């Protein structure tokens, strides 16, 4: 397998219980021939178009073979690796990340198959996030959010802007008390050296490593956890 410039972790092993549809939520159709998964991968496709060699590490379970088949359309865009979620790890998103990490090389980004970035600032956002890694070792693609109920269900951030640079002052995964948070992340990028801490980003039991990360702000980050989005 070619050595990539960057690696992308795409966790597709979830059961999508909140989605309540007879198919995987990432395969929900948004337009003719376009699924949520296609939209979530747009920023990753831009990485490949920029000339970077991209390895897409897909974490899946036996119930997600439809998603594995669908991803065949990207065989000429990315080098893809598929790994079953290791049942010895936690069953959630942090376990999926741990399952994928041994297959990654170089800087790593976490891209969720049901999260879509859109609107102003979305073009090239992930490429920009990788470029910012030299500043703090971590970066996020994020959108502003003030609704406390929404922030309780998201990877919440407290972002501040100084001299045109937006950074993360504090971060918490689905905080019970969302006061003080004003944004949430849609994608996370990290250096190879710090990638072992990536599972802590999505764990409520661990201190988030995102403090000090550079934030690439976009207009919208849409979470397609329900049929209605």
Buried (B, 14 or more C-beta within 10 A) or exposed (E): EEEBBBBBBBBBBBEBEEBEEEEBBBBBEBEEEEBBBBBBBBBBBBBBEEEBBBBBBBBBBEEBEBBBEBBEEBEEBBBBBBBEBBEEBBEBBBBBBBBBBEBBBBBBBBBBBBBBBBEEBBEBBBBBBBBBBEEBBBBBBBBBBEEEEEBBBBBBBBBEEEEEEBBBBBBBBBBEEBEEBBBBBBBBBBBBEBBBBBBBBBBEEEEBBBBBBBBBBBEBBBBBBBEEE
